[in-house]
């Protein structure tokens, strides 16, 4: 009887923890929507070079995972909640230097070195932000049951996605208002201050969340170099290599979409964010279906389908620079593909790694991703700076290179990854149709996946 009471109590605590996680995530998303999303536009507004903007993405992308590498062993000495709450406190304070930078530029003080200071401040912010990541990833995995992990994370992502859309657009309207009145830097300062407050509120909810006890048995630890050595010979290792290479290909172009829209196309902040958020909106509309699909057929099948479309995203930008085209075509393809791919990738880690090694595994996984992002964004920045082509815009040419690299990585690596969980037998036509709401199921969709994935690219599991 006592065991039953204890079990019911833990179940209730886990349920409450999941609800608090959504509240915490909402304010964390507000922080990102008002702050993180606008660091690149801020760097552009203070006249940072394309090379510096590329470095902001590449260096911060590398330093974050390295920070996770060193912080992953903190869970041996401290509760995961304490690690996360402490990290979030200092992360919140690190918005203050960026606020001061905006005010210095507004006053015309030290303007020549401010782009470098933004690079430094944001890199430190990324380091502190990522200290908590292994602990939080391990923690949240312990409060979400395996059987409906895809469905729950899809629900959480759906809610946070709508929060992101609302607050990112509000931020864009605010910035355009300040820009119209020649107070752009004041607008950025206001956004960064609100981001700081939102993070403090997020931290409050984290502190109220139930943390299951984590028992680390002797021998759980394995070094990063052991992980690298064994990576080619095990399923999770091959998955980690695949993600790192894909991130390399993606990062070649990702820092420069903002540059292209704000400088080359001279979009307003509202138009710029409308394009970005259209992708988020399309992803949200299919997020629930992706979650059910992953629970039913497995995360590998989701990755295989979406990886067929991810390369199209940067290539579609070459066709037209029309605002309407950008929010209806590239955003549609990218939003649907990345929503499923990111959901499946996160859940694949939970399925592949035991709870006691989850923090370590995700930190090493992210180190590889960080290296990929660093090298990819660095290559993109070098290409933007050194290319002398005249037959097309240099940034669009970098988009094309990124798309081709994504195709090569997916075709080369995906066949060597296998599903971890037991799932229903996969029928490509039936499965694809399950992603489309019944009211809009049309004959044209039938056989689409079979044609694209099986007949065109010949992607299949080689294990």
PyMOL commands that set and color helices and strands:
alter all, ss='L'
color gray80, all
select helices_A, chain A and resi 2-34+36-45+50-76+80-93+95-107+111-131+133-141+146-180+184-207+224-231+235-254+256-264+269-297+299-310+312-316+323-352+355-386+394-416+428-434+438-440+443-445+448-457
alter helices_A, ss='H'
color red, helices_A
deselect
rebuild
show_as cartoon
